[in-house]
Amino acid sequence: MKITNSCLVIALVVFVSYSPVRAADPSRFPSKAQVEAIYPQMEALYLDLHRNPELSSHEEKTAAKIADQLRKVGYEVTTGFGGTGVVGVLKNGSGPTVMIRAELDALPVEEKTGLPYASQVKSKNDKGADVGVMHACGHDLHMAIGMGTAALLAQNKDRWRGTFIYVGQPAEETVTGAVAMLKEGLYTRFPKPDFAIAVHDSSGIAAGKIGYVSGFALANSDAVEVTIFGRGGHGSAPQVAIDPIVIAARTILAWQTLVSRENSPFDPAVVTVGSIHAGTRSNIIPEEAHLQLTVRSYKDEVRQRLIDGIARIAKAEAAAAGAEKAPVVEVVETVKAVYNDPKLTERTVAALRSALGDSNVELTSPAMAADDFAEYGRAGVPAFDFWVGAANQEKLEAAHKSGQELPGLHSAYFAPDREPSLKTGITAETAAVLELLGKP
């Protein structure tokens, strides 16, 4: 997941019929001994993935490793799906179908953790620039957690009935992978899931704990680009020019009223201008100014109102300045909001509490980050999105006392507390899957 597009959360999305919530059966969940037994293999996989990250849509070696692991534990595996995606299927009689999603891609970030297994990988991005590459969002952790879940389900077929699907999704950070897999027929070429699950770590929750939200968990995210046109001229004679920088400044300030005056305070919304580029030197009034925005919301009607308002205000400010050409406003990237179905949340949290203990499952706050995992829900799957803690307990407590923040997702210094994060994630995800699969 990426912060600008997406990544902070372990997501649990589920197709479900809404029966009354019942107490979870802990005897169906993996034992501590079982998790301990597979941990060395999953740790080795995690370390390998962390040392050898690959950028979005270029995850060939990563995908091959996941496919190989799935084949070794008895899965039917399809590769090259939706780009570099992997789909592993394990059938075990008649019953529900449960899908988990794990992201394959890493970020163009040069790692600075100093860990002995830190990534040293350098690559070229899609623009041909040399960049460092790092799993700075925890996708390596997600893949290893998912593989631990896959292995435990293969070992415990006597505890469930139905079909389990592991989806290794490419290009989450560019928010194109989920759409690509759905367009290629994820829900038609394979058994359509009744339940779908994805995992994501959090740097703000201690390793060993789970956080969850009921309702909206992650936001709609729209990247908007605006080009404002003026009339160029000499900086000493602004009266014969139309200054697009001044228009841009007025426009940026006016956009703030979309949230403060046009939006209900009960509907979260964000309009941030992250980039403005215009001109070449101090004594030249440029022809145009280019702005890049990120727009966040939960409700679809709020999203549309914000986007419409951005265009309306930009055009009005340009007209007020006498600009001869209206601005161009383009939505260049969109991710939908993840919504946790309240009834489904209640059911699944009961299973997580049973597997991990009440004190290790916490109600947390929604985030304005985004994740293209939402696309699986928008395609007909009620969603439950939860967090798996990745922060070292002692370091997190020290940070809280000092008023500082630990390095978070997308930071060059982000480093999950490996062992408790992996073990808790595997236990939680496996328990969630088994709760949703049919009983033997």
FENHU-V976155 format. One record per pair of residues at least 6 apart in sequence whose ideal C-beta (glycine too) atoms are under 7 Angstrom apart, sorted by sequence separation. I is the first residue (numbers start at 1). GAP is how many residues later the second one is. If there is no record, write none. Layout:
i:I gap:GAP
i:I gap:GAP
This chain:
i:1 gap:6
i:71 gap:6
i:81 gap:6
i:124 gap:6
i:125 gap:6
i:171 gap:6
i:205 gap:6
i:263 gap:6
i:297 gap:6
i:377 gap:6
i:399 gap:6
i:407 gap:6
i:408 gap:6
i:1 gap:7
i:54 gap:7
i:70 gap:7
i:79 gap:7
i:111 gap:7
i:153 gap:7
i:170 gap:7
i:233 gap:7
i:279 gap:7
i:399 gap:7
i:407 gap:7
i:1 gap:8
i:54 gap:8
i:111 gap:8
i:122 gap:8
i:123 gap:8
i:169 gap:8
i:233 gap:8
i:278 gap:8
i:318 gap:8
i:353 gap:8
i:52 gap:9
i:77 gap:9
i:78 gap:9
i:169 gap:9
i:171 gap:9
i:202 gap:9
i:232 gap:9
i:297 gap:9
i:318 gap:9
i:352 gap:9
i:67 gap:10
i:122 gap:10
i:123 gap:10
i:231 gap:10
i:259 gap:10
i:278 gap:10
i:396 gap:10
i:77 gap:11
i:153 gap:11
i:230 gap:11
i:231 gap:11
i:278 gap:11
i:295 gap:11
i:315 gap:11
i:395 gap:11
i:67 gap:12
i:76 gap:12
i:121 gap:12
i:169 gap:12
i:230 gap:12
i:259 gap:12
i:278 gap:12
i:295 gap:12
i:315 gap:12
i:349 gap:12
i:49 gap:13
i:75 gap:13
i:76 gap:13
i:230 gap:13
i:258 gap:13
i:276 gap:13
i:277 gap:13
i:314 gap:13
i:75 gap:14
i:119 gap:14
i:167 gap:14
i:230 gap:14
i:75 gap:15
i:119 gap:15
i:229 gap:15
i:256 gap:15
i:276 gap:15
i:314 gap:15
i:391 gap:15
i:63 gap:16
i:74 gap:16
i:150 gap:16
i:228 gap:16
i:255 gap:16
i:275 gap:16
i:48 gap:17
i:108 gap:17
i:230 gap:17
i:275 gap:17
i:293 gap:17
i:70 gap:18
i:273 gap:18
i:274 gap:18
i:311 gap:18
i:67 gap:19
i:228 gap:19
i:274 gap:19
i:310 gap:19
i:66 gap:20
i:84 gap:20
i:146 gap:20
i:228 gap:20
i:273 gap:20
i:274 gap:20
i:63 gap:21
i:111 gap:21
i:252 gap:21
i:272 gap:21
i:110 gap:22
i:271 gap:22
i:272 gap:22
i:63 gap:23
i:108 gap:23
i:109 gap:23
i:111 gap:23
i:228 gap:23
i:364 gap:23
i:45 gap:24
i:60 gap:24
i:108 gap:24
i:110 gap:24
i:271 gap:24
i:307 gap:24
i:59 gap:25
i:108 gap:25
i:109 gap:25
i:143 gap:25
i:165 gap:25
i:270 gap:25
i:392 gap:25
i:57 gap:26
i:270 gap:26
i:390 gap:26
i:391 gap:26
i:57 gap:27
i:106 gap:27
i:107 gap:27
i:109 gap:27
i:269 gap:27
i:390 gap:27
i:106 gap:28
i:163 gap:28
i:165 gap:28
i:248 gap:28
i:269 gap:28
i:106 gap:29
i:107 gap:29
i:268 gap:29
i:107 gap:30
i:248 gap:30
i:268 gap:30
i:267 gap:31
i:390 gap:31
i:267 gap:32
i:389 gap:32
i:106 gap:33
i:245 gap:33
i:269 gap:33
i:338 gap:33
i:388 gap:33
i:105 gap:34
i:244 gap:34
i:245 gap:34
i:104 gap:35
i:267 gap:35
i:271 gap:35
i:335 gap:35
i:338 gap:35
i:389 gap:35
i:103 gap:36
i:338 gap:36
i:348 gap:36
i:388 gap:36
i:269 gap:37
i:335 gap:37
i:337 gap:37
i:388 gap:37
i:336 gap:38
i:339 gap:38
i:344 gap:38
i:103 gap:39
i:104 gap:39
i:263 gap:39
i:298 gap:39
i:335 gap:39
i:336 gap:39
i:338 gap:39
i:345 gap:39
i:102 gap:40
i:344 gap:40
i:388 gap:40
i:63 gap:41
i:102 gap:41
i:248 gap:41
i:341 gap:41
i:62 gap:42
i:243 gap:42
i:244 gap:42
i:336 gap:42
i:341 gap:42
i:248 gap:43
i:340 gap:43
i:341 gap:43
i:102 gap:44
i:241 gap:44
i:244 gap:44
i:245 gap:44
i:339 gap:44
i:340 gap:44
i:59 gap:45
i:244 gap:45
i:338 gap:45
i:340 gap:45
i:59 gap:46
i:100 gap:46
i:235 gap:47
i:236 gap:47
i:238 gap:47
i:262 gap:47
i:338 gap:47
i:235 gap:48
i:258 gap:48
i:56 gap:49
i:100 gap:49
i:234 gap:49
i:235 gap:49
i:55 gap:50
i:235 gap:50
i:54 gap:51
i:55 gap:51
i:258 gap:51
i:54 gap:52
i:232 gap:52
i:233 gap:52
i:53 gap:53
i:55 gap:53
i:146 gap:53
i:232 gap:53
i:145 gap:54
i:232 gap:54
i:232 gap:55
i:255 gap:55
i:142 gap:57
i:230 gap:57
i:142 gap:58
i:229 gap:58
i:230 gap:58
i:255 gap:58
i:229 gap:59
i:254 gap:59
i:141 gap:60
i:228 gap:60
i:227 gap:61
i:228 gap:61
i:88 gap:62
i:138 gap:62
i:251 gap:62
i:90 gap:63
i:138 gap:63
i:227 gap:63
i:251 gap:63
i:254 gap:63
i:90 gap:64
i:98 gap:64
i:104 gap:64
i:92 gap:65
i:97 gap:65
i:104 gap:65
i:105 gap:65
i:226 gap:65
i:51 gap:66
i:53 gap:66
i:95 gap:66
i:96 gap:66
i:97 gap:66
i:98 gap:66
i:99 gap:66
i:100 gap:66
i:101 gap:66
i:102 gap:66
i:103 gap:66
i:104 gap:66
i:105 gap:66
i:107 gap:66
i:251 gap:66
i:50 gap:67
i:94 gap:67
i:95 gap:67
i:100 gap:67
i:102 gap:67
i:105 gap:67
i:225 gap:67
i:226 gap:67
i:250 gap:67
i:51 gap:68
i:53 gap:68
i:55 gap:68
i:92 gap:68
i:93 gap:68
i:97 gap:68
i:99 gap:68
i:101 gap:68
i:105 gap:68
i:356 gap:68
i:50 gap:69
i:52 gap:69
i:92 gap:69
i:93 gap:69
i:103 gap:69
i:224 gap:69
i:47 gap:70
i:55 gap:70
i:92 gap:70
i:247 gap:70
i:223 gap:71
i:224 gap:71
i:247 gap:71
i:356 gap:71
i:91 gap:72
i:296 gap:72
i:355 gap:72
i:356 gap:72
i:221 gap:73
i:222 gap:73
i:355 gap:73
i:89 gap:74
i:90 gap:74
i:247 gap:74
i:75 gap:75
i:221 gap:75
i:89 gap:76
i:220 gap:76
i:247 gap:76
i:352 gap:76
i:355 gap:76
i:66 gap:77
i:73 gap:77
i:88 gap:77
i:219 gap:77
i:220 gap:77
i:55 gap:78
i:69 gap:78
i:73 gap:78
i:87 gap:78
i:88 gap:78
i:219 gap:78
i:220 gap:78
i:54 gap:79
i:219 gap:79
i:242 gap:79
i:352 gap:79
i:53 gap:80
i:70 gap:80
i:74 gap:80
i:87 gap:80
i:242 gap:80
i:351 gap:80
i:352 gap:80
i:53 gap:81
i:73 gap:81
i:222 gap:81
i:242 gap:81
i:351 gap:81
i:53 gap:82
i:86 gap:82
i:216 gap:82
i:85 gap:83
i:220 gap:83
i:224 gap:83
i:85 gap:84
i:348 gap:84
i:351 gap:84
i:50 gap:85
i:85 gap:85
i:222 gap:85
i:49 gap:86
i:84 gap:86
i:224 gap:86
i:228 gap:86
i:83 gap:87
i:348 gap:87
i:82 gap:88
i:83 gap:88
i:226 gap:88
i:50 gap:90
i:228 gap:90
i:49 gap:91
i:75 gap:91
i:85 gap:92
i:230 gap:93
i:231 gap:93
i:46 gap:94
i:49 gap:94
i:83 gap:94
i:97 gap:94
i:99 gap:94
i:229 gap:94
i:46 gap:95
i:49 gap:95
i:82 gap:95
i:97 gap:95
i:98 gap:95
i:101 gap:95
i:70 gap:96
i:85 gap:96
i:97 gap:96
i:98 gap:96
i:99 gap:96
i:102 gap:96
i:229 gap:96
i:83 gap:97
i:97 gap:97
i:98 gap:97
i:99 gap:97
i:100 gap:97
i:101 gap:97
i:102 gap:97
i:46 gap:98
i:82 gap:98
i:96 gap:98
i:99 gap:98
i:100 gap:98
i:229 gap:98
i:270 gap:98
i:45 gap:99
i:82 gap:99
i:96 gap:99
i:98 gap:99
i:228 gap:99
i:81 gap:100
i:227 gap:100
i:268 gap:100
i:89 gap:101
i:226 gap:101
i:227 gap:101
i:42 gap:102
i:45 gap:102
i:66 gap:102
i:82 gap:102
i:81 gap:103
i:87 gap:103
i:226 gap:103
i:42 gap:105
i:63 gap:105
i:224 gap:105
i:225 gap:105
i:42 gap:106
i:224 gap:107
i:225 gap:107
i:222 gap:109
i:223 gap:109
i:38 gap:110
i:223 gap:110
i:59 gap:111
i:222 gap:111
i:222 gap:112
i:38 gap:113
i:57 gap:113
i:38 gap:114
i:56 gap:114
i:57 gap:114
i:221 gap:114
i:56 gap:115
i:220 gap:115
i:220 gap:116
i:56 gap:117
i:57 gap:117
i:220 gap:117
i:34 gap:118
i:56 gap:118
i:219 gap:118
i:218 gap:119
i:218 gap:120
i:216 gap:121
i:217 gap:121
i:30 gap:122
i:216 gap:123
i:217 gap:123
i:215 gap:124
i:215 gap:125
i:30 gap:126
i:214 gap:126
i:213 gap:127
i:215 gap:127
i:214 gap:128
i:7 gap:130
i:28 gap:131
i:214 gap:131
i:212 gap:133
i:2 gap:135
i:1 gap:136
i:212 gap:137
i:210 gap:142
i:210 gap:146
i:212 gap:149
i:217 gap:149
i:218 gap:149
i:219 gap:149
i:221 gap:149
i:210 gap:150
i:216 gap:150
i:219 gap:150
i:209 gap:151
i:210 gap:151
i:211 gap:151
i:212 gap:151
i:213 gap:151
i:218 gap:151
i:219 gap:151
i:208 gap:152
i:210 gap:152
i:212 gap:152
i:213 gap:152
i:218 gap:152
i:209 gap:153
i:211 gap:153
i:213 gap:153
i:218 gap:153
i:218 gap:156
i:175 gap:158
i:175 gap:160
i:6 gap:166
i:218 gap:167
i:5 gap:168
i:217 gap:168
i:6 gap:169
i:5 gap:170
i:1 gap:171
i:2 gap:171
i:213 gap:172
i:212 gap:174
i:198 gap:175
i:211 gap:175
i:210 gap:176
i:211 gap:176
i:210 gap:177
i:15 gap:178
i:16 gap:178
i:210 gap:178
i:15 gap:179
i:16 gap:179
i:210 gap:179
i:15 gap:180
i:196 gap:180
i:209 gap:180
i:14 gap:181
i:208 gap:181
i:14 gap:182
i:205 gap:182
i:207 gap:182
i:13 gap:183
i:206 gap:183
i:207 gap:183
i:13 gap:184
i:205 gap:184
i:207 gap:184
i:12 gap:185
i:13 gap:185
i:196 gap:185
i:202 gap:185
i:206 gap:185
i:207 gap:185
i:202 gap:186
i:205 gap:186
i:207 gap:186
i:11 gap:187
i:200 gap:187
i:201 gap:187
i:202 gap:187
i:203 gap:187
i:204 gap:187
i:206 gap:187
i:10 gap:188
i:193 gap:188
i:200 gap:188
i:202 gap:188
i:203 gap:188
i:10 gap:189
i:11 gap:189
i:199 gap:189
i:201 gap:189
i:10 gap:190
i:206 gap:190
i:9 gap:191
i:10 gap:191
i:8 gap:192
i:187 gap:192
i:7 gap:193
i:9 gap:193
i:179 gap:193
i:182 gap:193
i:8 gap:194
i:178 gap:194
i:177 gap:195
i:178 gap:195
i:179 gap:196
i:175 gap:197
i:178 gap:197
i:182 gap:197
i:178 gap:198
i:1 gap:199
i:172 gap:199
i:172 gap:200
i:203 gap:203
i:203 gap:204
i:203 gap:205
i:203 gap:206
i:9 gap:208
i:9 gap:209
i:207 gap:210
i:203 gap:211
i:208 gap:212
i:207 gap:213
i:207 gap:214
i:6 gap:215
i:201 gap:215
i:5 gap:216
i:208 gap:216
i:207 gap:217
i:210 gap:218
i:201 gap:220
i:199 gap:226
i:199 gap:230
i:197 gap:232
i:197 gap:235
i:197 gap:236
i:195 gap:241
i:141 gap:249
i:138 gap:252
i:164 gap:269
i:138 gap:271
i:101 gap:272
i:137 gap:272
i:136 gap:273
i:137 gap:273
i:136 gap:274
i:160 gap:274
i:101 gap:275
i:136 gap:275
i:141 gap:275
i:159 gap:275
i:162 gap:275
i:136 gap:276
i:161 gap:276
i:162 gap:276
i:145 gap:277
i:149 gap:277
i:153 gap:277
i:160 gap:277
i:161 gap:277
i:134 gap:278
i:136 gap:278
i:138 gap:278
i:144 gap:278
i:148 gap:278
i:152 gap:278
i:160 gap:278
i:161 gap:278
i:161 gap:279
i:141 gap:280
i:145 gap:280
i:149 gap:280
i:153 gap:280
i:160 gap:280
i:141 gap:281
i:145 gap:281
i:149 gap:281
i:159 gap:281
i:158 gap:282
i:146 gap:283
i:141 gap:284
i:145 gap:284
i:149 gap:284
i:4 gap:290
i:112 gap:300
i:113 gap:300
i:115 gap:300
i:109 gap:301
i:111 gap:301
i:112 gap:301
i:110 gap:302
i:113 gap:302
i:107 gap:303
i:109 gap:303
i:18 gap:325
i:21 gap:325
i:21 gap:326
i:24 gap:326
i:29 gap:326
i:11 gap:327
i:23 gap:327
i:24 gap:327
i:5 gap:328
i:16 gap:328
i:26 gap:328
i:6 gap:329
i:21 gap:329
i:26 gap:329
i:100 gap:329
i:5 gap:330
i:14 gap:330
i:24 gap:330
i:100 gap:333
i:98 gap:335
i:12 gap:336
i:98 gap:338
i:98 gap:339
i:96 gap:340
i:96 gap:341
i:95 gap:342
i:96 gap:342
i:95 gap:343
i:9 gap:358
i:8 gap:359
i:11 gap:360
i:13 gap:360
i:8 gap:361
i:7 gap:362
i:9 gap:362
i:11 gap:362
i:6 gap:363
i:13 gap:363
i:6 gap:364
i:7 gap:364
i:13 gap:364
i:5 gap:365
i:6 gap:365
i:3 gap:366
i:6 gap:366
i:15 gap:366
i:16 gap:366
i:14 gap:367
i:15 gap:367
i:1 gap:368
i:13 gap:368
i:14 gap:368
i:1 gap:370
i:13 gap:370
i:14 gap:370
i:13 gap:371
i:12 gap:372
i:46 gap:372
i:12 gap:373
i:11 gap:374
i:12 gap:374
i:43 gap:375
i:9 gap:376
i:10 gap:376
i:46 gap:376
i:9 gap:377
i:10 gap:377
i:9 gap:378
i:10 gap:378
i:43 gap:379
i:42 gap:380
i:39 gap:383
i:39 gap:384
i:42 gap:384
i:35 gap:388
i:35 gap:391
i:35 gap:392
i:30 gap:397
i:30 gap:400
i:8 gap:401
i:29 gap:401
i:7 gap:402
i:29 gap:402
i:29 gap:405
i:3 gap:406
i:28 gap:406
i:3 gap:407
i:2 gap:408
i:24 gap:411
i:12 gap:420
i:14 gap:422
